[in-house]
Amino acid sequence: MRPEEQARAVHAVVEAVAGRVPVIAGIGAPCTEAAVALAEAAGHAGAAGLLISAPPYVRPGQEGLRAHVRAVAARSGLPVMLYDVPSRAGVAFSDETVARLWEEGAIAAIKDATSDLSRPARLRRLCGA
């Protein structure tokens, strides 16, 4: 998706909900530069936050994942929900990477699609209440 298409889609949803619910825009792109452009477009179109996944097909290491999320979050200025969906992205965020992103203030929440039912307890220990 191009940034202009992202902006049109987000703007249409923002108008449709008319302030009744916050609009969280999904951000997924194979490179950080493209993800930043999508995030900026979503922000200009009125998104209240972002749902950021790992870059698909690229399979970066944990430091690369962290750098990707931090860059998109910093440039957008919007709250970020991390979307850990390894079945689609091809790579998972480790618990430690999630905790570091949380401690750094880069993420505000997580949408976990790993199917690991013991993970919430581990993340709570690492990130706190």
N, CA, C and O atoms as CSV, one atom per row, in Angstrom:
chain,resi,resn,atom,element,x,y,z
A,1,MET,N,N,0.847,-1.173,0.000
A,1,MET,CA,C,0.000,0.000,0.000
A,1,MET,C,C,0.897,1.242,0.000
A,1,MET,O,O,1.895,1.305,0.718
A,2,ARG,N,N,0.529,2.200,-0.800
A,2,ARG,CA,C,1.255,3.469,-0.826
A,2,ARG,C,C,0.733,4.374,0.285
A,2,ARG,O,O,-0.407,4.219,0.723
A,3,PRO,N,N,1.558,5.321,0.748
A,3,PRO,CA,C,1.121,6.220,1.821
A,3,PRO,C,C,-0.171,6.976,1.499
A,3,PRO,O,O,-0.993,7.200,2.387
A,4,GLU,N,N,-0.353,7.369,0.245
A,4,GLU,CA,C,-1.571,8.095,-0.124
A,4,GLU,C,C,-2.801,7.206,0.060
A,4,GLU,O,O,-3.847,7.675,0.507
A,5,GLU,N,N,-2.673,5.921,-0.286
A,5,GLU,CA,C,-3.783,4.983,-0.107
A,5,GLU,C,C,-4.059,4.768,1.384
A,5,GLU,O,O,-5.213,4.710,1.809
A,6,GLN,N,N,-2.993,4.653,2.165
A,6,GLN,CA,C,-3.136,4.493,3.618
A,6,GLN,C,C,-3.891,5.693,4.190
A,6,GLN,O,O,-4.816,5.533,4.988
A,7,ALA,N,N,-3.491,6.885,3.779
A,7,ALA,CA,C,-4.122,8.101,4.288
A,7,ALA,C,C,-5.608,8.139,3.928
A,7,ALA,O,O,-6.440,8.488,4.765
A,8,ARG,N,N,-5.939,7.786,2.702
A,8,ARG,CA,C,-7.356,7.791,2.290
A,8,ARG,C,C,-8.167,6.788,3.108
A,8,ARG,O,O,-9.275,7.092,3.551
A,9,ALA,N,N,-7.617,5.603,3.304
A,9,ALA,CA,C,-8.332,4.565,4.060
A,9,ALA,C,C,-8.529,4.999,5.511
A,9,ALA,O,O,-9.628,4.887,6.054
A,10,VAL,N,N,-7.467,5.489,6.130
A,10,VAL,CA,C,-7.572,5.919,7.529
A,10,VAL,C,C,-8.533,7.089,7.655
A,10,VAL,O,O,-9.361,7.120,8.566
A,11,HIS,N,N,-8.428,8.047,6.752
A,11,HIS,CA,C,-9.313,9.212,6.803
A,11,HIS,C,C,-10.780,8.790,6.678
A,11,HIS,O,O,-11.635,9.331,7.379
A,12,ALA,N,N,-11.077,7.842,5.805
A,12,ALA,CA,C,-12.451,7.378,5.637
A,12,ALA,C,C,-12.974,6.752,6.934
A,12,ALA,O,O,-14.128,6.962,7.308
A,13,VAL,N,N,-12.125,5.987,7.613
A,13,VAL,CA,C,-12.550,5.368,8.870
A,13,VAL,C,C,-12.712,6.421,9.956
A,13,VAL,O,O,-13.677,6.390,10.719
A,14,VAL,N,N,-11.767,7.351,10.024
A,14,VAL,CA,C,-11.865,8.430,11.022
A,14,VAL,C,C,-13.169,9.197,10.842
A,14,VAL,O,O,-13.853,9.496,11.821
A,15,GLU,N,N,-13.515,9.513,9.613
A,15,GLU,CA,C,-14.781,10.215,9.359
A,15,GLU,C,C,-15.979,9.355,9.739
A,15,GLU,O,O,-16.942,9.859,10.316
A,16,ALA,N,N,-15.931,8.065,9.424
A,16,ALA,CA,C,-17.067,7.178,9.690
A,16,ALA,C,C,-17.330,7.007,11.189
A,16,ALA,O,O,-18.485,6.957,11.613
A,17,VAL,N,N,-16.274,6.916,11.983
A,17,VAL,CA,C,-16.478,6.711,13.424
A,17,VAL,C,C,-16.746,8.018,14.157
A,17,VAL,O,O,-17.237,8.011,15.285
A,18,ALA,N,N,-16.428,9.123,13.526
A,18,ALA,CA,C,-16.757,10.456,14.047
A,18,ALA,C,C,-16.419,10.628,15.527
A,18,ALA,O,O,-17.222,11.162,16.291
A,19,GLY,N,N,-15.242,10.179,15.928
A,19,GLY,CA,C,-14.797,10.386,17.296
A,19,GLY,C,C,-15.345,9.407,18.314
A,19,GLY,O,O,-15.008,9.507,19.494
A,20,ARG,N,N,-16.183,8.461,17.898
A,20,ARG,CA,C,-16.769,7.512,18.853
A,20,ARG,C,C,-15.761,6.489,19.357
A,20,ARG,O,O,-15.864,6.019,20.490
A,21,VAL,N,N,-14.798,6.148,18.529
A,21,VAL,CA,C,-13.740,5.208,18.910
A,21,VAL,C,C,-12.427,5.666,18.297
A,21,VAL,O,O,-12.429,6.291,17.236
A,22,PRO,N,N,-11.313,5.369,18.940
A,22,PRO,CA,C,-10.027,5.726,18.333
A,22,PRO,C,C,-9.718,4.814,17.148
A,22,PRO,O,O,-10.068,3.633,17.160
A,23,VAL,N,N,-9.080,5.350,16.154
A,23,VAL,CA,C,-8.700,4.582,14.973
A,23,VAL,C,C,-7.225,4.207,15.097
A,23,VAL,O,O,-6.357,5.072,15.217
A,24,ILE,N,N,-6.962,2.915,15.064
A,24,ILE,CA,C,-5.599,2.386,15.142
A,24,ILE,C,C,-5.239,1.877,13.756
A,24,ILE,O,O,-5.874,0.946,13.259
A,25,ALA,N,N,-4.246,2.462,13.133
A,25,ALA,CA,C,-3.863,2.112,11.766
A,25,ALA,C,C,-2.803,1.016,11.762
A,25,ALA,O,O,-1.809,1.100,12.484
A,26,GLY,N,N,-3.018,-0.001,10.954
A,26,GLY,CA,C,-2.046,-1.071,10.794
A,26,GLY,C,C,-0.885,-0.633,9.929
A,26,GLY,O,O,-1.076,-0.080,8.846
A,27,ILE,N,N,0.333,-0.885,10.417
A,27,ILE,CA,C,1.536,-0.488,9.689
A,27,ILE,C,C,2.393,-1.730,9.473
A,27,ILE,O,O,2.921,-2.309,10.422
A,28,GLY,N,N,2.521,-2.123,8.225
A,28,GLY,CA,C,3.371,-3.256,7.885
A,28,GLY,C,C,4.005,-3.006,6.533
A,28,GLY,O,O,3.309,-2.779,5.543
A,29,ALA,N,N,5.309,-3.046,6.492
A,29,ALA,CA,C,6.037,-2.811,5.249
A,29,ALA,C,C,7.379,-3.536,5.336
A,29,ALA,O,O,7.918,-3.696,6.431
A,30,PRO,N,N,7.923,-3.972,4.212
A,30,PRO,CA,C,9.172,-4.725,4.255
A,30,PRO,C,C,10.422,-3.895,4.576
A,30,PRO,O,O,11.504,-4.455,4.747
A,31,CYS,N,N,10.284,-2.588,4.657
A,31,CYS,CA,C,11.440,-1.786,5.071
A,31,CYS,C,C,10.967,-0.667,6.001
A,31,CYS,O,O,9.814,-0.239,5.944
A,32,THR,N,N,11.863,-0.213,6.841
A,32,THR,CA,C,11.517,0.799,7.840
A,32,THR,C,C,11.092,2.102,7.183
A,32,THR,O,O,10.143,2.741,7.638
A,33,GLU,N,N,11.773,2.501,6.130
A,33,GLU,CA,C,11.434,3.756,5.452
A,33,GLU,C,C,9.987,3.740,4.957
A,33,GLU,O,O,9.271,4.731,5.103
A,34,ALA,N,N,9.558,2.631,4.380
A,34,ALA,CA,C,8.178,2.522,3.898
A,34,ALA,C,C,7.202,2.512,5.068
A,34,ALA,O,O,6.133,3.115,4.982
A,35,ALA,N,N,7.554,1.838,6.157
A,35,ALA,CA,C,6.687,1.805,7.341
A,35,ALA,C,C,6.537,3.201,7.940
A,35,ALA,O,O,5.445,3.577,8.366
A,36,VAL,N,N,7.619,3.970,7.976
A,36,VAL,CA,C,7.564,5.341,8.479
A,36,VAL,C,C,6.630,6.180,7.609
A,36,VAL,O,O,5.829,6.956,8.130
A,37,ALA,N,N,6.726,6.029,6.299
A,37,ALA,CA,C,5.862,6.794,5.395
A,37,ALA,C,C,4.395,6.442,5.622
A,37,ALA,O,O,3.540,7.328,5.619
A,38,LEU,N,N,4.094,5.155,5.819
A,38,LEU,CA,C,2.711,4.745,6.093
A,38,LEU,C,C,2.233,5.313,7.428
A,38,LEU,O,O,1.100,5.782,7.543
A,39,ALA,N,N,3.103,5.268,8.429
A,39,ALA,CA,C,2.742,5.782,9.758
A,39,ALA,C,C,2.490,7.282,9.718
A,39,ALA,O,O,1.529,7.765,10.317
A,40,GLU,N,N,3.331,8.011,9.029
A,40,GLU,CA,C,3.137,9.456,8.923
A,40,GLU,C,C,1.838,9.774,8.194
A,40,GLU,O,O,1.108,10.683,8.590
A,41,ALA,N,N,1.547,9.029,7.129
A,41,ALA,CA,C,0.298,9.244,6.391
A,41,ALA,C,C,-0.907,8.959,7.281
A,41,ALA,O,O,-1.892,9.697,7.258
A,42,ALA,N,N,-0.824,7.888,8.061
A,42,ALA,CA,C,-1.925,7.540,8.965
A,42,ALA,C,C,-2.127,8.629,10.015
A,42,ALA,O,O,-3.261,8.982,10.335
A,43,GLY,N,N,-1.037,9.154,10.544
A,43,GLY,CA,C,-1.124,10.223,11.530
A,43,GLY,C,C,-1.758,11.474,10.956
A,43,GLY,O,O,-2.615,12.084,11.596
A,44,HIS,N,N,-1.350,11.863,9.761
A,44,HIS,CA,C,-1.920,13.055,9.119
A,44,HIS,C,C,-3.398,12.861,8.804
A,44,HIS,O,O,-4.153,13.830,8.729
A,45,ALA,N,N,-3.811,11.601,8.619
A,45,ALA,CA,C,-5.208,11.320,8.292
A,45,ALA,C,C,-6.088,11.189,9.528
A,45,ALA,O,O,-7.299,11.002,9.413
A,46,GLY,N,N,-5.479,11.287,10.720
A,46,GLY,CA,C,-6.273,11.289,11.938
A,46,GLY,C,C,-6.208,10.039,12.798
A,46,GLY,O,O,-6.976,9.915,13.752
A,47,ALA,N,N,-5.310,9.105,12.486
A,47,ALA,CA,C,-5.187,7.904,13.323
A,47,ALA,C,C,-4.799,8.301,14.742
A,47,ALA,O,O,-4.024,9.235,14.945
A,48,ALA,N,N,-5.340,7.588,15.712
A,48,ALA,CA,C,-5.034,7.845,17.121
A,48,ALA,C,C,-3.842,7.026,17.589
A,48,ALA,O,O,-3.232,7.338,18.611
A,49,GLY,N,N,-3.512,5.983,16.847
A,49,GLY,CA,C,-2.396,5.118,17.210
A,49,GLY,C,C,-2.047,4.213,16.055
A,49,GLY,O,O,-2.700,4.218,15.011
A,50,LEU,N,N,-0.989,3.425,16.266
A,50,LEU,CA,C,-0.495,2.535,15.222
A,50,LEU,C,C,-0.385,1.109,15.734
A,50,LEU,O,O,-0.105,0.882,16.911
A,51,LEU,N,N,-0.605,0.161,14.854
A,51,LEU,CA,C,-0.398,-1.256,15.109
A,51,LEU,C,C,0.764,-1.671,14.212
A,51,LEU,O,O,0.589,-1.841,13.006
A,52,ILE,N,N,1.955,-1.834,14.801
A,52,ILE,CA,C,3.165,-2.065,14.020
A,52,ILE,C,C,3.593,-3.525,14.118
A,52,ILE,O,O,3.742,-4.073,15.211
A,53,SER,N,N,3.788,-4.144,12.957
A,53,SER,CA,C,4.278,-5.516,12.897
A,53,SER,C,C,5.732,-5.524,12.422
A,53,SER,O,O,6.276,-4.503,12.002
A,54,ALA,N,N,6.335,-6.695,12.501
A,54,ALA,CA,C,7.693,-6.866,11.967
A,54,ALA,C,C,7.650,-6.715,10.454
A,54,ALA,O,O,6.622,-6.986,9.834
A,55,PRO,N,N,8.750,-6.287,9.858
A,55,PRO,CA,C,8.782,-6.216,8.398
A,55,PRO,C,C,8.620,-7.617,7.803
A,55,PRO,O,O,9.420,-8.503,8.104
A,56,PRO,N,N,7.602,-7.834,6.967
A,56,PRO,CA,C,7.389,-9.175,6.423
A,56,PRO,C,C,8.489,-9.574,5.433
A,56,PRO,O,O,9.053,-8.730,4.737
A,57,TYR,N,N,8.777,-10.860,5.386
A,57,TYR,CA,C,9.715,-11.478,4.454
A,57,TYR,C,C,11.179,-11.194,4.747
A,57,TYR,O,O,12.044,-11.904,4.234
A,58,VAL,N,N,11.488,-10.197,5.543
A,58,VAL,CA,C,12.873,-9.774,5.757
A,58,VAL,C,C,13.568,-10.597,6.836
A,58,VAL,O,O,14.757,-10.892,6.724
A,59,ARG,N,N,12.827,-10.970,7.884
A,59,ARG,CA,C,13.311,-11.756,9.004
A,59,ARG,C,C,14.517,-11.123,9.710
A,59,ARG,O,O,15.559,-11.765,9.841
A,60,PRO,N,N,14.387,-9.884,10.163
A,60,PRO,CA,C,15.498,-9.251,10.876
A,60,PRO,C,C,15.721,-9.907,12.232
A,60,PRO,O,O,14.842,-10.591,12.754
A,61,GLY,N,N,16.901,-9.691,12.791
A,61,GLY,CA,C,17.189,-10.140,14.143
A,61,GLY,C,C,16.472,-9.258,15.150
A,61,GLY,O,O,15.783,-8.308,14.778
A,62,GLN,N,N,16.638,-9.577,16.419
A,62,GLN,CA,C,15.939,-8.838,17.475
A,62,GLN,C,C,16.338,-7.370,17.514
A,62,GLN,O,O,15.482,-6.509,17.719
A,63,GLU,N,N,17.614,-7.066,17.323
A,63,GLU,CA,C,18.029,-5.651,17.304
A,63,GLU,C,C,17.440,-4.923,16.104
A,63,GLU,O,O,17.093,-3.746,16.203
A,64,GLY,N,N,17.325,-5.609,14.972
A,64,GLY,CA,C,16.695,-5.016,13.795
A,64,GLY,C,C,15.216,-4.756,14.011
A,64,GLY,O,O,14.691,-3.723,13.595
A,65,LEU,N,N,14.540,-5.703,14.667
A,65,LEU,CA,C,13.123,-5.505,14.994
A,65,LEU,C,C,12.945,-4.309,15.910
A,65,LEU,O,O,12.065,-3.473,15.705
A,66,ARG,N,N,13.794,-4.243,16.923
A,66,ARG,CA,C,13.723,-3.134,17.877
A,66,ARG,C,C,13.967,-1.801,17.179
A,66,ARG,O,O,13.242,-0.833,17.410
A,67,ALA,N,N,14.979,-1.749,16.332
A,67,ALA,CA,C,15.292,-0.510,15.608
A,67,ALA,C,C,14.132,-0.110,14.693
A,67,ALA,O,O,13.809,1.072,14.576
A,68,HIS,N,N,13.516,-1.085,14.054
A,68,HIS,CA,C,12.386,-0.810,13.159
A,68,HIS,C,C,11.235,-0.163,13.930
A,68,HIS,O,O,10.729,0.886,13.532
A,69,VAL,N,N,10.827,-0.787,15.023
A,69,VAL,CA,C,9.698,-0.269,15.803
A,69,VAL,C,C,10.033,1.098,16.383
A,69,VAL,O,O,9.210,2.013,16.344
A,70,ARG,N,N,11.235,1.234,16.918
A,70,ARG,CA,C,11.629,2.528,17.503
A,70,ARG,C,C,11.605,3.630,16.458
A,70,ARG,O,O,11.137,4.732,16.744
A,71,ALA,N,N,12.096,3.364,15.257
A,71,ALA,CA,C,12.135,4.380,14.206
A,71,ALA,C,C,10.729,4.806,13.793
A,71,ALA,O,O,10.446,5.997,13.662
A,72,VAL,N,N,9.857,3.833,13.591
A,72,VAL,CA,C,8.484,4.164,13.181
A,72,VAL,C,C,7.774,4.923,14.298
A,72,VAL,O,O,7.095,5.917,14.039
A,73,ALA,N,N,7.927,4.463,15.532
A,73,ALA,CA,C,7.278,5.127,16.667
A,73,ALA,C,C,7.777,6.557,16.834
A,73,ALA,O,O,6.987,7.476,17.048
A,74,ALA,N,N,9.071,6.736,16.736
A,74,ALA,CA,C,9.650,8.071,16.936
A,74,ALA,C,C,9.194,9.053,15.868
A,74,ALA,O,O,8.879,10.203,16.176
A,75,ARG,N,N,9.155,8.617,14.634
A,75,ARG,CA,C,8.784,9.516,13.537
A,75,ARG,C,C,7.302,9.839,13.534
A,75,ARG,O,O,6.902,10.918,13.098
A,76,SER,N,N,6.477,8.905,14.019
A,76,SER,CA,C,5.034,9.138,13.956
A,76,SER,C,C,4.534,9.982,15.120
A,76,SER,O,O,3.619,10.789,14.957
A,77,GLY,N,N,5.134,9.797,16.299
A,77,GLY,CA,C,4.663,10.493,17.485
A,77,GLY,C,C,3.352,9.951,18.042
A,77,GLY,O,O,2.793,10.531,18.973
A,78,LEU,N,N,2.856,8.855,17.492
A,78,LEU,CA,C,1.599,8.265,17.946
A,78,LEU,C,C,1.858,7.080,18.876
A,78,LEU,O,O,2.918,6.459,18.796
A,79,PRO,N,N,0.914,6.758,19.752
A,79,PRO,CA,C,1.057,5.554,20.570
A,79,PRO,C,C,1.123,4.318,19.677
A,79,PRO,O,O,0.472,4.251,18.635
A,80,VAL,N,N,1.916,3.351,20.103
A,80,VAL,CA,C,2.136,2.158,19.297
A,80,VAL,C,C,1.697,0.903,20.034
A,80,VAL,O,O,2.032,0.688,21.199
A,81,MET,N,N,0.935,0.080,19.319
A,81,MET,CA,C,0.631,-1.267,19.763
A,81,MET,C,C,1.488,-2.187,18.890
A,81,MET,O,O,1.358,-2.193,17.666
A,82,LEU,N,N,2.351,-2.951,19.523
A,82,LEU,CA,C,3.184,-3.905,18.801
A,82,LEU,C,C,2.317,-5.082,18.379
A,82,LEU,O,O,1.551,-5.604,19.190
A,83,TYR,N,N,2.423,-5.504,17.139
A,83,TYR,CA,C,1.673,-6.655,16.635
A,83,TYR,C,C,2.661,-7.771,16.362
A,83,TYR,O,O,3.371,-7.749,15.357
A,84,ASP,N,N,2.707,-8.738,17.251
A,84,ASP,CA,C,3.627,-9.867,17.100
A,84,ASP,C,C,2.872,-11.006,16.433
A,84,ASP,O,O,2.135,-11.745,17.085
A,85,VAL,N,N,3.062,-11.139,15.139
A,85,VAL,CA,C,2.356,-12.128,14.329
A,85,VAL,C,C,3.362,-12.908,13.476
A,85,VAL,O,O,3.449,-12.700,12.265
A,86,PRO,N,N,4.119,-13.803,14.112
A,86,PRO,CA,C,5.189,-14.500,13.393
A,86,PRO,C,C,4.707,-15.346,12.224
A,86,PRO,O,O,5.470,-15.569,11.284
A,87,SER,N,N,3.479,-15.820,12.250
A,87,SER,CA,C,2.990,-16.629,11.134
A,87,SER,C,C,2.899,-15.825,9.844
A,87,SER,O,O,2.975,-16.394,8.755
A,88,ARG,N,N,2.742,-14.531,9.952
A,88,ARG,CA,C,2.678,-13.673,8.764
A,88,ARG,C,C,3.990,-12.947,8.484
A,88,ARG,O,O,4.362,-12.749,7.327
A,89,ALA,N,N,4.686,-12.555,9.541
A,89,ALA,CA,C,5.914,-11.780,9.361
A,89,ALA,C,C,7.135,-12.676,9.157
A,89,ALA,O,O,8.143,-12.236,8.605
A,90,GLY,N,N,7.048,-13.929,9.600
A,90,GLY,CA,C,8.180,-14.832,9.451
A,90,GLY,C,C,9.189,-14.743,10.573
A,90,GLY,O,O,10.180,-15.472,10.577
A,91,VAL,N,N,8.950,-13.863,11.521
A,91,VAL,CA,C,9.856,-13.688,12.658
A,91,VAL,C,C,9.025,-13.207,13.855
A,91,VAL,O,O,8.037,-12.490,13.699
A,92,ALA,N,N,9.457,-13.622,15.051
A,92,ALA,CA,C,8.748,-13.233,16.267
A,92,ALA,C,C,9.596,-12.276,17.096
A,92,ALA,O,O,10.825,-12.320,17.049
A,93,PHE,N,N,8.935,-11.421,17.846
A,93,PHE,CA,C,9.603,-10.559,18.819
A,93,PHE,C,C,9.845,-11.400,20.073
A,93,PHE,O,O,8.916,-12.018,20.592
A,94,SER,N,N,11.061,-11.426,20.551
A,94,SER,CA,C,11.330,-12.144,21.795
A,94,SER,C,C,10.720,-11.373,22.962
A,94,SER,O,O,10.452,-10.176,22.870
A,95,ASP,N,N,10.511,-12.092,24.056
A,95,ASP,CA,C,9.986,-11.433,25.254
A,95,ASP,C,C,10.901,-10.294,25.682
A,95,ASP,O,O,10.428,-9.231,26.085
A,96,GLU,N,N,12.189,-10.509,25.597
A,96,GLU,CA,C,13.158,-9.494,26.011
A,96,GLU,C,C,13.080,-8.257,25.119
A,96,GLU,O,O,13.204,-7.133,25.606
A,97,THR,N,N,12.876,-8.455,23.818
A,97,THR,CA,C,12.742,-7.316,22.901
A,97,THR,C,C,11.466,-6.532,23.216
A,97,THR,O,O,11.476,-5.301,23.212
A,98,VAL,N,N,10.383,-7.236,23.486
A,98,VAL,CA,C,9.136,-6.562,23.870
A,98,VAL,C,C,9.359,-5.741,25.135
A,98,VAL,O,O,8.935,-4.588,25.218
A,99,ALA,N,N,10.024,-6.340,26.114
A,99,ALA,CA,C,10.280,-5.637,27.382
A,99,ALA,C,C,11.145,-4.401,27.160
A,99,ALA,O,O,10.892,-3.351,27.751
A,100,ARG,N,N,12.158,-4.521,26.315
A,100,ARG,CA,C,13.015,-3.350,26.049
A,100,ARG,C,C,12.233,-2.238,25.365
A,100,ARG,O,O,12.379,-1.067,25.716
A,101,LEU,N,N,11.407,-2.596,24.396
A,101,LEU,CA,C,10.588,-1.582,23.719
A,101,LEU,C,C,9.635,-0.911,24.701
A,101,LEU,O,O,9.401,0.294,24.618
A,102,TRP,N,N,9.090,-1.681,25.620
A,102,TRP,CA,C,8.196,-1.142,26.648
A,102,TRP,C,C,8.959,-0.181,27.559
A,102,TRP,O,O,8.512,0.937,27.815
A,103,GLU,N,N,10.117,-0.634,28.045
A,103,GLU,CA,C,10.925,0.196,28.953
A,103,GLU,C,C,11.361,1.497,28.291
A,103,GLU,O,O,11.452,2.530,28.954
A,104,GLU,N,N,11.628,1.453,27.007
A,104,GLU,CA,C,12.062,2.640,26.259
A,104,GLU,C,C,10.902,3.570,25.910
A,104,GLU,O,O,11.116,4.677,25.416
A,105,GLY,N,N,9.687,3.124,26.165
A,105,GLY,CA,C,8.521,3.937,25.838
A,105,GLY,C,C,8.135,3.894,24.371
A,105,GLY,O,O,7.347,4.722,23.914
A,106,ALA,N,N,8.677,2.941,23.627
A,106,ALA,CA,C,8.377,2.852,22.199
A,106,ALA,C,C,7.025,2.214,21.925
A,106,ALA,O,O,6.420,2.464,20.882
A,107,ILE,N,N,6.537,1.375,22.869
A,107,ILE,CA,C,5.241,0.736,22.688
A,107,ILE,C,C,4.369,0.961,23.922
A,107,ILE,O,O,4.862,1.107,25.040
A,108,ALA,N,N,3.073,0.985,23.684
A,108,ALA,CA,C,2.112,1.163,24.775
A,108,ALA,C,C,1.326,-0.110,25.048
A,108,ALA,O,O,0.723,-0.258,26.111
A,109,ALA,N,N,1.334,-1.032,24.083
A,109,ALA,CA,C,0.548,-2.257,24.208
A,109,ALA,C,C,1.090,-3.294,23.235
A,109,ALA,O,O,1.951,-3.002,22.406
A,110,ILE,N,N,0.569,-4.506,23.354
A,110,ILE,CA,C,0.940,-5.570,22.428
A,110,ILE,C,C,-0.300,-6.346,22.020
A,110,ILE,O,O,-1.170,-6.630,22.843
A,111,LYS,N,N,-0.367,-6.682,20.758
A,111,LYS,CA,C,-1.347,-7.633,20.232
A,111,LYS,C,C,-0.535,-8.871,19.912
A,111,LYS,O,O,0.274,-8.868,18.985
A,112,ASP,N,N,-0.748,-9.918,20.671
A,112,ASP,CA,C,0.071,-11.119,20.573
A,112,ASP,C,C,-0.668,-12.191,19.789
A,112,ASP,O,O,-1.721,-12.664,20.218
A,113,ALA,N,N,-0.125,-12.573,18.651
A,113,ALA,CA,C,-0.719,-13.627,17.828
A,113,ALA,C,C,0.235,-14.818,17.735
A,113,ALA,O,O,0.319,-15.478,16.699
A,114,THR,N,N,0.950,-15.084,18.826
A,114,THR,CA,C,1.916,-16.186,18.829
A,114,THR,C,C,1.304,-17.505,19.274
A,114,THR,O,O,1.923,-18.553,19.085
A,115,SER,N,N,0.129,-17.491,19.848
A,115,SER,CA,C,-0.541,-18.686,20.384
A,115,SER,C,C,0.172,-19.269,21.598
A,115,SER,O,O,-0.086,-20.412,21.975
A,116,ASP,N,N,1.052,-18.511,22.204
A,116,ASP,CA,C,1.776,-18.962,23.402
A,116,ASP,C,C,1.012,-18.478,24.624
A,116,ASP,O,O,1.132,-17.319,25.020
A,117,LEU,N,N,0.232,-19.363,25.216
A,117,LEU,CA,C,-0.630,-18.969,26.325
A,117,LEU,C,C,0.127,-18.643,27.606
A,117,LEU,O,O,-0.438,-18.040,28.519
A,118,SER,N,N,1.387,-19.031,27.687
A,118,SER,CA,C,2.180,-18.690,28.873
A,118,SER,C,C,2.879,-17.336,28.719
A,118,SER,O,O,3.469,-16.831,29.674
A,119,ARG,N,N,2.816,-16.764,27.554
A,119,ARG,CA,C,3.526,-15.512,27.303
A,119,ARG,C,C,3.026,-14.322,28.120
A,119,ARG,O,O,3.855,-13.577,28.641
A,120,PRO,N,N,1.727,-14.104,28.259
A,120,PRO,CA,C,1.292,-12.941,29.047
A,120,PRO,C,C,1.898,-12.904,30.448
A,120,PRO,O,O,2.287,-11.835,30.919
A,121,ALA,N,N,1.983,-14.025,31.107
A,121,ALA,CA,C,2.581,-14.059,32.450
A,121,ALA,C,C,4.061,-13.704,32.400
A,121,ALA,O,O,4.560,-12.987,33.267
A,122,ARG,N,N,4.760,-14.203,31.389
A,122,ARG,CA,C,6.189,-13.863,31.257
A,122,ARG,C,C,6.364,-12.369,30.987
A,122,ARG,O,O,7.225,-11.722,31.583
A,123,LEU,N,N,5.547,-11.827,30.090
A,123,LEU,CA,C,5.661,-10.403,29.776
A,123,LEU,C,C,5.306,-9.541,30.970
A,123,LEU,O,O,5.904,-8.485,31.174
A,124,ARG,N,N,4.353,-9.976,31.748
A,124,ARG,CA,C,4.001,-9.204,32.953
A,124,ARG,C,C,5.179,-9.156,33.922
A,124,ARG,O,O,5.463,-8.119,34.522
A,125,ARG,N,N,5.861,-10.293,34.066
A,125,ARG,CA,C,7.047,-10.304,34.940
A,125,ARG,C,C,8.126,-9.367,34.406
A,125,ARG,O,O,8.795,-8.685,35.183
A,126,LEU,N,N,8.297,-9.329,33.108
A,126,LEU,CA,C,9.327,-8.488,32.503
A,126,LEU,C,C,8.942,-7.002,32.451
A,126,LEU,O,O,9.790,-6.126,32.623
A,127,CYS,N,N,7.667,-6.738,32.215
A,127,CYS,CA,C,7.216,-5.357,31.983
A,127,CYS,C,C,6.481,-4.738,33.162
A,127,CYS,O,O,6.309,-3.520,33.208
A,128,GLY,N,N,6.051,-5.543,34.102
A,128,GLY,CA,C,5.284,-5.017,35.229
A,128,GLY,C,C,3.807,-4.978,34.913
A,128,GLY,O,O,3.365,-5.410,33.848
A,129,ALA,N,N,3.064,-4.456,35.850
A,129,ALA,CA,C,1.597,-4.436,35.693
A,129,ALA,C,C,1.188,-3.524,34.555
A,129,ALA,O,O,-0.002,-3.382,34.275
